[in-house]
Amino acid sequence: MKDRFTSIAASVRYIVDKMPKGTEFHGNDLKKEVVKLYPAARYCYVDTVLRKMRECRNGRVKCISVARSLYRKVA
């Protein structure tokens, strides 16, 4: 079976784009969604997924709490 997505970045772009504006999520929640679309990301760090999110969707997501790894989609 061929995976639909071929990278963490592609999965993050898809997930963030389909979220409604105002959605709040934790870094672990985002990683769980990425793993559903791209199973090869199962053993990567949450920080790797968050880094890709900041690179790909920087203006669309705002960090609410660094300590709790809480983010909100703003655009």
Secondary structure by P-SEA (a helix, b strand, c coil): cccccccaaaaaaaaaaaccccccccaaaaaaaaaaaccccccccaaaaaaaaaacccccccccccccccccccc
